[in-house]
Amino acid sequence: MPSELIVPPARPYFPAEDRAAITALIDQSLQSGSLTLGPVTKRFEDAFAALHGAAHAVAVASGTAALEIMLRSIGIEGRTVVVPANTFFATAAAVIHAGGRVRFADVDPETLSLSPEAVRDAIDEECVAVLHVHIGGAVTPQIDEIAAICAERDVTLLEDAAHAHGATFGGKAAGTFGRAGSFSFYPTKVMTSGEGGMIITDDDGIADEARIYRDQGKAGFLGGDHVRLGYAWRLSEVHAAIGEVQLSHLPQFLDVRRRIGARYDGGLAGVTGITAAPISSASAPNYYKYIALLDAGIDRADFKKRLREDHGIGMSGEVYASPLHHQPVFSSIAHGPLPISEDVCARHVCLPVHNDMTDEEADLVLAAIAAVLS
């Protein structure tokens, strides 16, 4: 029995040269006294916008802040926002904190993201926006159809791209299919700033509003009246320094993760009891998560326990273990059943993927899965 994990579920990657580069940037900030919304943040924003093909990027304190600011920037007070049942707590909570009402919708059984049918059914005269989530870092091949439904019904499409840094569909980046997209830089993400988030948009008005909201609702960073009910949602220069260095390696991280994803695809093809979530040939996911579905009747908790205890393999956290309409905090607004979300949340697992993962590590994971399921 392994005494420690041979392959951990996650592994932030900061080689010595990156730690030195981050330290140098932080030292510059300390010497200059510019500790928030300074030149490092501006460079980070510009580079992130350029990489995703967006006109604007606005750095904020967290991915959750990015969601709420994005929602506040379009004005959702008293209106309904469609949210997938299969997403993180923050997606729905941000709607409520921004003054809106959540309507949970079901997902597609293959993409684990909102389906066009569910979006069409959920939109009514009270709906102001659809908040689409790119689960696991893959853009659904149905995204253009969802965007068309939103345009036809005159509701705003927004994207929770917390998982999807650098992911594309048809060559177009996650976060650019709707009016705005939000990203998270939490430590487990494909790239991190320690804590932090980003909003990207081509809409000048949303970008202006986001910059106001992130700095206590002030009309300008250096002064001016408070014109919005904002909050302390700024990103510090220290966090931006980490993010800038990590972003410079994002293409390299994506190459590694896509190589591992392809290796998992091949290795799982001959294993009974587990099936990889399909990825469209037009999609270039970032493999924040490598998602696979266990056959009905397989005990997920026991499966993960045996991988850890017998083989030293730590499986990544689910996306997500239970749908939001089953979470106690949302009991007063829950509705259902939403059978597809309930099924995929109960049966899927996420294989470990790291920015510096080796083929040998991936093969250990595959061999362990085959052994446990045999």
C-alpha positions, -999 to +999 in steps of 0.1 A: +000+000+000+016+034-010+025+055+020+021+087+000+005+097-033+026+088-064+004+111-085-014+139-066-047+153-078-032+188-084+003+202-085+009+240-089+040+244-110+066+272-102+101+263-113+131+282-099+133+307-128+096+316-124+100+321-087+129+344-094+109+364-120+080+368-096+102+379-068+118+405-090+085+419-100+073+421-064+105+438-054+099+464-081+064+470-067+077+473-031+104+498-042+080+519-062+052+518-036+027+509-063+010+479-047-024+478-064-037+486-098-002+495-110+019+487-141+021+450-134-016+446-133-019+466-165+006+444-183-012+413-171-045+426-183-032+436-217-015+402-222-046+383-211-068+402-234-045+397-264-041+360-258-079+356-258-086+380-286-106+405-265-106+443-265-106+446-227-094+426-197-102+438-162-083+422-133-101+417-100-096+400-066-111+366-074-131+346-100-162+351-078-157+388-079-153+386-116-187+369-119-205+394-097-190+424-113-198+411-148-234+406-137-237+440-120-222+456-151-252+445-173-278+453-146-297+422-135-315+435-104-349+419-101-344+398-132-337+361-138-304+346-149-303+310-163-275+290-145-266+254-151-274+231-122-239+215-128-216+243-117-198+257-086-216+275-059-202+309-069-219+309-103-254+310-087-243+330-056-230+358-077-264+362-094-281+365-060-254+389-046-258+411-077-296+413-071-308+388-096-328+356-094-314+322-103-332+298-126-314+264-127-313+245-160-302+210-170-271+201-190-261+180-219-251+145-210-219+146-230-206+181-225-219+185-189-226+221-199-260+239-206-278+223-235-296+244-262-329+227-253-325+236-216-317+272-224-346+275-247-370+261-221-356+283-193-358+317-210-390+336-203-401+373-201-383+377-168-349+365-181-322+390-187-291+367-191-278+332-196-246+324-177-229+296-195-202+276-178-173+259-197-171+228-176-136+213-173-121+237-197-139+225-228-161+249-249-193+230-259-198+225-297-233+238-290-221+273-279-230+290-312-265+275-311-269+288-275-256+322-285-282+323-313-310+314-289-300+342-266-299+367-295-333+355-308-348+359-273-330+392-267-311+381-235-274+385-228-251+356-230-223+357-204-196+331-198-182+316-166-149+306-180-133+300-146-121+266-160-113+276-195-081+298-198-069+295-234-096+270-244-111+275-279-138+263-302-135+268-339-104+290-331-124+314-309-115+317-273-137+309-243-150+341-228-156+358-262-188+341-274-210+363-253-209+400-241-183+392-214-165+363-198-150+358-163-120+337-153-106+325-120-069+323-110-074+301-079-043+280-072-057+248-088-065+264-121-045+259-153-028+292-145-029+310-112-022+343-095-026+328-060-060+345-058-075+366-085-099+368-115-103+385-148-132+398-169-128+400-207-151+418-231-153+437-263-180+459-248-166+493-238-195+500-214-190+467-195-153+473-192-158+508-178-184+495-153-162+467-142-133+491-135-157+512-113-172+483-094-138+467-086-126+499-068-154+506-043-176+521-070-154+551-075-155+571-107-117+570-109-088+553-091-072+585-080-104+601-068-139+610-076-174+604-064-187+569-056-212+562-084-218+525-079-222+502-049-188+486-055-165+467-032-128+461-026-124+439-056-090+451-067-061+427-077-029+435-059+004+440-078+018+410-059-009+387-073-006+403-107+031+395-107+023+358-102-003+359-129+019+377-154+046+351-151+021+322-152+004+336-182+037+338-201+037+299-199+001+293-206+007+280-242+033+255-228+008+244-200-018+238-227+005+217-248+013+195-218-023+191-207-035+183-243-008+157-246-019+141-214-055+143-225-047+125-257-029+098-237-058+093-214-082+091-244-061+062-259-056+045-226-093+045-215-106+033-248-099-003-238-110-001-202-145-015-193-165+005-168-154+040-176-159+063-206-141+096-214-164+126-219-163+133-257-146+164-270-156+179-304-129+179-330-134+216-334-127+222-297-093+227-282-099+223-245-073+232-218-080+200-198-083+219-165-102+186-158-101+154-177-136+141-172-148+105-175-180+088-166-182+056-146-207+030-156-239+029-136-236+008-105-199+016-099-193+031-064-174+063-071-162+068-035-149+032-033-133+036-068-114+067-057-105+052-023-089+021-039-070+043-064-056+063-035-049+036-010-039+007-033-021+026-061-012+061-047-033+079-073-052+110-060-082+118-082-090+155-088-122+170-074-155+165-093-171+192-114-194+188-095-202+161-069-238+173-066-260+197-086-267+231-072-304+225-068-295+199-042-273+223-022-290+233+011-282+270+006-303+271-025-332+250-011-356+280-012-351+285-050-345+249-060-366+232-086-364+200-105-359+172-111-330+180-134-322+144-143-291+148-165-273+170-140-282+146-112-268+117-132-236+131-144-228+147-111-232+113-094-211+093-119-182+113-133-146+114-121-117+137-130-083+122-137-053+141-124-037+166-149-008+189-141+011+216-160+043+195-157+028+160-159+048+133-176+036+105-198+049+080-172+026+095-146-004+094-169+004+057-176+004+050-138-030+065-136-043+045-165-028+012-151-043+019-117-078+026-132-077-006-152-066-026-121-094-012-099-121-017-125-110-052-134 
